């Protein structure tokens, strides 16, 4: 099962002094942050200056807590967003699970909502959700937590067909912009910047898929999977209103798996 919500390390991509280094690091065993690690999917952690927020999704059949049995195909399910908050990452393990109610009651029709990625921006918590390449609505939406309550979902990119149709979403931010990477249904990785008012034009990164993004200093780094070779590739760009991503470096050739991750 991909994307289990645990603190674990299968592979680390290290960025040091502008150089890409690949290393194997031995770490302790994993620590489960949720009680249903086989079915709680696509985790995202954001920090609001005081507390850590862990977001994840689970199948929306609450009578079974998302557990369907041996023949269950998680990529064909519909999902609801859940979250926990704690003053430390370790504290998330014992924190109370909360359902983001609007993701259940107001989820758009035919929107599977398999992927969530969150950032704290301009004193608000944003949870972006996307289809994960299933369902018939493959637009991009977000929920906002401000003033003690959630609003949304709000459409950021409506599904009008490729390239405005996507799967996996991942976000990071600085003081000026939220940086969004989104896997288009044609298999390419695209980027957008958003400042709560204006969404940039689509920025093409590569023909890879399942992109993830992080910010280190003033540089954005994106990792993604190259379909033909299964290489994990890395792209970089200066942060700003319209980042321009250069040629890739290969972090791990022929990795043979999906859902890469990069973080600072």
KEKE-3310 file (N, C-alpha, C; in steps of 0.2 Angstrom, whole numbers, plus 5000, padded with zeros to 4 digits):
npx = (5004:5003:5009:5007:5003:5015:5030:5044:5058:5062:5070:5081:5083:5095:5099:5113:5122:5119:5121:5116:5114:5114:5110:5110:5102:5102:5089:5078:5064:5048:5035:5018:5007:4993:4979:4975:4985:4986:4976:4975:4978:4990:4998:5000:5010:5008:5014:5009:5015:5013:5007:5008:5000:4993:4987:4977:4969:4955:4945:4928:4918:4912:4908:4916:4928:4936:4941:4941:4944:4952:4950:4949:4951:4961:4963:4952:4942:4932:4936:4938:4943:4954:4961:4974:4980:4994:5007:5019:5027:5029:5019:5007:5004:4996:4985:4969:4958:4951:4937:4937:4923:4917:4923:4916:4902:4901:4909:4913:4902:4906:4920:4934:4944:4957:4969:4978:4986:4994:4996:5002:4997:4997:4991:4981:4975:4977:4970:4973:4965:4965:4961:4969:4970:4958:4941:4928:4928:4941:4947:4955:4954:4951:4951:4949:4955:4950:4949:4943:4935:4931:4930:4924:4922:4933:4934:4949:4956:4946:4939:4942:4946:4962:4975:4970:4966:4969:4979:4989:4992:5003:5010:5019:5026:5030:5032:5026:5019:5009:5016:5012:5012:5006:5000:4996:4983:4988:5000:5011:5021:5016:5017:5011:5008:5001:4993:4982:4974:4977:4980:4994:4999:4999:5014:5026:5034:5040:5039:5036:5028:5018:5023:5032:5035:5047:5053:5069:5078:5078:5075:5066:5063:5058:5053:5050:5043:5050:5042:5046:5058:5058:5066:5070:5068:5075:5071:5074:5071:5071:5062:5047:5036:5034:5041:5055:5059:5073:5084:5084:5091:5096:5091:5089:5092:5081:5072:5060:5048:5034:5027:5037:5046:5051:5058:5061)
npy = (4994:5011:5026:5026:5033:5036:5039:5037:5031:5027:5031:5044:5060:5071:5089:5099:5113:5117:5106:5090:5076:5059:5047:5033:5031:5025:5022:5023:5012:5013:5025:5024:5036:5037:5027:5017:5012:5005:5010:5024:5037:5046:5057:5074:5086:5101:5117:5129:5138:5137:5124:5108:5101:5087:5080:5069:5056:5046:5031:5034:5026:5026:5016:5006:5011:5015:5003:4989:4976:4961:4961:4974:4989:5002:5013:5015:5021:5033:5047:5055:5069:5070:5076:5079:5088:5094:5099:5094:5084:5071:5070:5070:5056:5052:5061:5068:5062:5071:5074:5083:5090:5096:5090:5079:5081:5091:5087:5088:5081:5066:5067:5060:5063:5059:5064:5075:5090:5101:5118:5132:5148:5165:5167:5157:5140:5130:5117:5108:5098:5084:5073:5061:5055:5047:5044:5055:5069:5079:5090:5104:5108:5117:5118:5130:5135:5146:5158:5149:5140:5130:5133:5129:5116:5125:5129:5129:5125:5121:5106:5105:5098:5091:5103:5106:5097:5085:5074:5070:5081:5093:5105:5119:5134:5151:5168:5175:5168:5153:5138:5127:5110:5099:5085:5082:5075:5071:5065:5074:5085:5099:5117:5130:5146:5155:5168:5169:5178:5178:5166:5159:5157:5141:5132:5123:5108:5095:5080:5070:5061:5062:5073:5081:5095:5106:5120:5127:5139:5151:5144:5132:5115:5101:5084:5070:5056:5047:5040:5030:5025:5024:5032:5043:5060:5076:5093:5111:5128:5146:5154:5163:5174:5167:5154:5146:5131:5121:5110:5092:5083:5067:5058:5045:5032:5021:5018:5011:5013:5022:5038:5048:5058:5074:5085:5100)
npz = (5000:4995:5002:5016:5032:5041:5051:5043:5033:5018:5008:5006:4999:4998:4999:4998:5000:4987:4979:4973:4983:4985:4997:5008:5023:5039:5050:5064:5068:5061:5067:5070:5065:5064:5067:5057:5047:5035:5027:5028:5019:5008:5016:5023:5031:5040:5047:5059:5065:5079:5081:5074:5059:5054:5039:5030:5019:5019:5014:5011:5017:5032:5041:5040:5043:5032:5028:5017:5014:5007:4993:4990:4980:4982:4974:4967:4975:4984:4994:5010:5019:5033:5049:5061:5075:5084:5096:5093:5081:5085:5094:5087:5085:5096:5095:5093:5080:5067:5057:5042:5039:5028:5018:5016:5016:5006:4996:4978:4965:4959:4961:4967:4976:4982:4986:4997:5001:5011:5017:5027:5026:5025:5038:5037:5036:5022:5013:5000:4987:4976:4962:4961:4949:4946:4946:4938:4939:4938:4943:4953:4969:4985:5003:5017:5032:5044:5057:5066:5059:5045:5027:5010:4998:4987:4970:4962:4950:4937:4930:4914:4904:4898:4897:4909:4919:4931:4942:4955:4968:4975:4987:4992:5001:5002:5009:5000:4990:4986:4981:4968:4963:4950:4943:4927:4917:4905:4909:4912:4922:4930:4936:4947:4953:4967:4975:4983:4977:4963:4951:4943:4926:4918:4921:4913:4919:4916:4908:4917:4931:4946:4954:4968:4979:4987:4996:4998:5006:4994:4983:4973:4973:4964:4964:4954:4945:4931:4919:4909:4912:4926:4934:4947:4946:4948:4948:4948:4953:4954:4967:4965:4956:4944:4942:4933:4928:4926:4917:4922:4936:4939:4953:4958:4949:4939:4949:4952:4959:4965:4970:4975:4987:4993:5005:5015)
capx = (5000:5007:5008:5005:5004:5020:5036:5048:5062:5064:5075:5081:5086:5098:5102:5118:5126:5117:5122:5111:5117:5110:5113:5106:5103:5099:5085:5074:5058:5042:5030:5012:5003:4986:4977:4974:4990:4986:4971:4975:4983:4993:4999:5003:5011:5009:5015:5006:5019:5012:5005:5009:4994:4993:4981:4977:4962:4953:4939:4922:4913:4914:4906:4922:4934:4939:4944:4937:4945:4957:4949:4948:4956:4960:4963:4945:4938:4931:4939:4936:4949:4954:4967:4976:4985:4998:5012:5025:5026:5028:5012:5002:5002:4990:4981:4962:4957:4945:4935:4935:4916:4915:4925:4912:4896:4901:4913:4910:4900:4911:4927:4937:4947:4962:4976:4977:4992:4992:5001:4999:4999:4994:4987:4976:4977:4974:4971:4972:4963:4964:4958:4974:4969:4953:4934:4927:4930:4949:4949:4959:4950:4954:4947:4952:4953:4952:4944:4940:4930:4932:4926:4926:4928:4933:4937:4955:4956:4940:4941:4939:4950:4969:4979:4966:4963:4975:4979:4992:4994:5008:5011:5024:5024:5035:5028:5022:5015:5009:5018:5008:5013:5000:5001:4991:4981:4993:5006:5016:5021:5015:5017:5007:5009:4995:4994:4975:4970:4979:4983:4998:4998:5003:5021:5027:5041:5043:5034:5036:5022:5018:5028:5032:5039:5049:5057:5075:5080:5074:5075:5061:5065:5053:5055:5045:5045:5050:5038:5049:5064:5056:5070:5067:5072:5075:5071:5074:5069:5071:5055:5044:5029:5034:5047:5057:5062:5078:5085:5083:5096:5093:5092:5090:5090:5078:5070:5055:5042:5030:5026:5043:5045:5056:5056:5067)
capy = (5000:5017:5032:5025:5038:5034:5042:5032:5033:5022:5034:5052:5064:5077:5095:5102:5118:5118:5100:5085:5070:5053:5043:5029:5033:5020:5026:5019:5009:5018:5026:5026:5043:5036:5020:5013:5014:5002:5013:5031:5038:5053:5062:5080:5090:5109:5120:5135:5143:5134:5117:5104:5098:5081:5079:5063:5054:5039:5029:5037:5021:5026:5010:5001:5016:5014:4996:4986:4969:4959:4962:4981:4993:5009:5018:5016:5023:5040:5049:5061:5072:5070:5079:5080:5094:5093:5104:5091:5079:5064:5071:5068:5049:5052:5067:5066:5062:5075:5074:5089:5089:5099:5086:5073:5084:5095:5085:5089:5075:5062:5069:5055:5067:5054:5067:5081:5093:5107:5124:5138:5154:5172:5166:5153:5134:5128:5110:5107:5091:5082:5066:5056:5052:5043:5048:5059:5076:5079:5097:5105:5111:5118:5120:5135:5135:5153:5160:5143:5136:5128:5134:5126:5117:5131:5127:5133:5124:5117:5101:5107:5094:5092:5102:5108:5091:5082:5069:5071:5088:5094:5112:5122:5141:5156:5173:5178:5163:5146:5135:5121:5106:5095:5080:5083:5068:5068:5062:5079:5088:5106:5121:5136:5150:5157:5172:5170:5182:5177:5160:5160:5153:5134:5132:5116:5106:5090:5074:5065:5061:5062:5078:5084:5101:5109:5126:5128:5146:5154:5139:5127:5109:5096:5077:5066:5049:5047:5034:5025:5022:5025:5037:5049:5066:5083:5100:5117:5135:5152:5155:5169:5174:5163:5150:5143:5125:5119:5103:5088:5079:5060:5057:5038:5029:5015:5017:5006:5014:5028:5043:5051:5064:5078:5090:5103)
capz = (5000:4995:5006:5023:5037:5047:5051:5040:5028:5013:5004:5007:4994:5002:4996:5002:4996:4980:4976:4975:4985:4986:5002:5012:5030:5043:5055:5069:5065:5060:5072:5067:5067:5064:5069:5052:5043:5029:5023:5029:5013:5006:5022:5022:5037:5039:5053:5059:5070:5085:5080:5068:5057:5049:5035:5026:5017:5020:5011:5014:5020:5039:5045:5041:5044:5026:5027:5013:5013:5003:4986:4989:4976:4985:4969:4964:4980:4985:5000:5014:5022:5040:5051:5068:5077:5090:5097:5090:5076:5089:5098:5082:5086:5101:5095:5091:5073:5066:5050:5039:5038:5022:5012:5016:5015:5001:4990:4972:4963:4954:4963:4971:4982:4984:4988:5000:5002:5015:5019:5031:5022:5027:5044:5036:5034:5016:5011:4993:4986:4969:4961:4961:4943:4946:4946:4932:4940:4940:4945:4959:4974:4992:5009:5021:5040:5046:5062:5069:5055:5038:5021:5004:4994:4982:4964:4959:4942:4935:4925:4907:4899:4898:4903:4916:4922:4934:4947:4961:4969:4981:4988:4997:5001:5006:5012:4995:4986:4987:4975:4967:4957:4949:4938:4922:4915:4900:4911:4913:4929:4929:4942:4947:4959:4969:4981:4986:4972:4956:4949:4937:4920:4919:4920:4912:4922:4913:4906:4922:4935:4953:4957:4975:4979:4993:4996:5002:5005:4989:4978:4973:4971:4962:4962:4950:4942:4924:4917:4905:4916:4933:4937:4951:4944:4952:4945:4952:4950:4959:4969:4963:4953:4938:4942:4927:4930:4921:4915:4928:4938:4941:4960:4959:4942:4939:4956:4952:4963:4964:4976:4978:4992:4995:5010:5019)
cpx = (5004:5005:5005:5007:5009:5026:5041:5052:5064:5070:5075:5085:5089:5101:5106:5122:5125:5118:5117:5115:5113:5114:5108:5108:5099:5095:5081:5068:5053:5038:5023:5009:4996:4985:4976:4979:4990:4981:4971:4980:4985:4994:5002:5004:5012:5010:5013:5009:5019:5011:5007:5002:4995:4987:4982:4970:4961:4946:4933:4917:4915:4912:4911:4928:4939:4942:4939:4938:4950:4956:4948:4953:4956:4960:4957:4940:4937:4933:4937:4943:4949:4961:4968:4980:4988:5004:5019:5023:5024:5021:5006:4999:4996:4985:4974:4961:4951:4943:4934:4928:4914:4917:4921:4905:4896:4906:4910:4908:4906:4918:4929:4941:4953:4968:4974:4985:4991:4998:4998:5002:4994:4989:4981:4979:4974:4976:4969:4970:4963:4962:4963:4973:4964:4946:4934:4928:4937:4951:4953:4955:4954:4949:4952:4950:4955:4947:4940:4935:4933:4927:4928:4921:4927:4937:4943:4956:4950:4942:4938:4943:4957:4971:4976:4962:4969:4974:4982:4994:4999:5009:5016:5022:5030:5030:5024:5017:5015:5011:5015:5011:5008:5002:4995:4989:4985:4999:5012:5015:5021:5015:5013:5009:5002:4996:4987:4971:4971:4982:4987:4996:5001:5010:5023:5034:5044:5037:5034:5029:5023:5023:5027:5037:5041:5052:5063:5078:5075:5074:5070:5064:5059:5056:5049:5048:5044:5047:5042:5055:5063:5062:5067:5071:5070:5075:5071:5073:5070:5064:5053:5038:5028:5040:5048:5061:5067:5079:5086:5090:5093:5095:5094:5088:5086:5075:5065:5049:5039:5030:5033:5042:5052:5054:5062:5064)
cpy = (5006:5022:5031:5031:5036:5038:5037:5034:5027:5024:5042:5055:5071:5083:5098:5107:5118:5111:5095:5079:5065:5049:5039:5030:5028:5024:5021:5016:5014:5019:5028:5032:5042:5028:5015:5014:5011:5006:5021:5033:5046:5058:5068:5083:5097:5111:5127:5140:5140:5126:5114:5101:5092:5080:5072:5061:5047:5037:5032:5033:5021:5020:5005:5005:5015:5008:4992:4978:4967:4961:4970:4984:5000:5014:5019:5018:5030:5041:5055:5063:5072:5073:5078:5086:5092:5098:5101:5086:5072:5065:5069:5061:5049:5057:5064:5067:5066:5075:5081:5088:5091:5094:5080:5076:5088:5093:5085:5082:5072:5064:5064:5058:5062:5057:5073:5083:5100:5112:5129:5144:5160:5170:5161:5146:5132:5121:5109:5099:5090:5075:5060:5052:5046:5047:5052:5066:5076:5086:5098:5110:5113:5120:5125:5135:5142:5155:5155:5139:5135:5131:5130:5120:5122:5128:5132:5132:5119:5112:5103:5103:5095:5099:5104:5102:5087:5077:5071:5078:5088:5102:5113:5130:5145:5162:5176:5174:5156:5143:5128:5117:5101:5091:5080:5076:5066:5066:5067:5082:5096:5110:5127:5140:5154:5162:5174:5174:5180:5170:5161:5156:5146:5135:5124:5114:5101:5085:5069:5065:5061:5067:5080:5090:5103:5116:5126:5135:5149:5150:5134:5121:5104:5090:5074:5060:5050:5040:5028:5021:5021:5028:5042:5055:5072:5089:5106:5123:5140:5153:5162:5168:5169:5159:5147:5137:5122:5112:5099:5085:5072:5059:5050:5035:5022:5013:5012:5007:5021:5032:5045:5056:5068:5084:5094:5105)
cpz = (5000:5000:5013:5028:5042:5046:5049:5035:5024:5009:5005:5001:4997:4997:5000:4998:4989:4976:4978:4977:4987:4992:5005:5019:5034:5049:5059:5065:5065:5066:5069:5070:5067:5065:5063:5046:5036:5024:5023:5023:5012:5011:5020:5029:5036:5046:5054:5063:5077:5085:5074:5066:5052:5045:5031:5024:5018:5016:5015:5017:5028:5043:5045:5041:5038:5024:5023:5012:5008:4995:4985:4985:4979:4980:4965:4969:4980:4992:5003:5018:5030:5042:5058:5069:5084:5090:5094:5085:5080:5092:5093:5083:5091:5100:5092:5084:5072:5058:5048:5035:5031:5016:5012:5013:5008:4995:4984:4969:4958:4956:4968:4977:4986:4987:4991:5001:5005:5016:5023:5028:5024:5032:5043:5034:5027:5015:5004:4991:4978:4969:4962:4954:4943:4947:4939:4933:4942:4940:4951:4963:4981:4997:5013:5028:5042:5051:5065:5065:5048:5033:5015:5003:4988:4976:4962:4952:4941:4930:4918:4902:4900:4894:4910:4919:4925:4940:4954:4962:4975:4981:4993:4997:5004:5008:5006:4991:4988:4980:4974:4962:4956:4943:4933:4920:4909:4902:4913:4920:4927:4936:4941:4953:4960:4975:4984:4981:4965:4955:4943:4931:4921:4917:4919:4915:4918:4911:4911:4926:4942:4956:4964:4975:4986:4991:5001:5001:5000:4983:4979:4970:4970:4961:4958:4947:4934:4922:4914:4909:4923:4937:4942:4949:4948:4947:4950:4949:4955:4960:4966:4959:4947:4937:4935:4929:4924:4920:4922:4929:4940:4948:4961:4952:4943:4946:4957:4956:4962:4971:4979:4983:4993:5000:5013:5026)
residu = (UNK:UNK:UNK:UNK:UNK:UNK:UNK:UNK:UNK:UNK:UNK:UNK:UNK:UNK:UNK:UNK:UNK:UNK:UNK:UNK:UNK:UNK:UNK:UNK:UNK:UNK:UNK:UNK:UNK:UNK:UNK:UNK:UNK:UNK:UNK:UNK:UNK:UNK:UNK:UNK:UNK:UNK:UNK:UNK:UNK:UNK:UNK:UNK:UNK:UNK:UNK:UNK:UNK:UNK:UNK:UNK:UNK:UNK:UNK:UNK:UNK:UNK:UNK:UNK:UNK:UNK:UNK:UNK:UNK:UNK:UNK:UNK:UNK:UNK:UNK:UNK:UNK:UNK:UNK:UNK:UNK:UNK:UNK:UNK:UNK:UNK:UNK:UNK:UNK:UNK:UNK:UNK:UNK:UNK:UNK:UNK:UNK:UNK:UNK:UNK:UNK:UNK:UNK:UNK:UNK:UNK:UNK:UNK:UNK:UNK:UNK:UNK:UNK:UNK:UNK:UNK:UNK:UNK:UNK:UNK:UNK:UNK:UNK:UNK:UNK:UNK:UNK:UNK:UNK:UNK:UNK:UNK:UNK:UNK:UNK:UNK:UNK:UNK:UNK:UNK:UNK:UNK:UNK:UNK:UNK:UNK:UNK:UNK:UNK:UNK:UNK:UNK:UNK:UNK:UNK:UNK:UNK:UNK:UNK:UNK:UNK:UNK:UNK:UNK:UNK:UNK:UNK:UNK:UNK:UNK:UNK:UNK:UNK:UNK:UNK:UNK:UNK:UNK:UNK:UNK:UNK:UNK:UNK:UNK:UNK:UNK:UNK:UNK:UNK:UNK:UNK:UNK:UNK:UNK:UNK:UNK:UNK:UNK:UNK:UNK:UNK:UNK:UNK:UNK:UNK:UNK:UNK:UNK:UNK:UNK:UNK:UNK:UNK:UNK:UNK:UNK:UNK:UNK:UNK:UNK:UNK:UNK:UNK:UNK:UNK:UNK:UNK:UNK:UNK:UNK:UNK:UNK:UNK:UNK:UNK:UNK:UNK:UNK:UNK:UNK:UNK:UNK:UNK:UNK:UNK:UNK:UNK:UNK:UNK:UNK:UNK:UNK:UNK:UNK:UNK:UNK:UNK:UNK:UNK:UNK:UNK:UNK:UNK:UNK)
# end
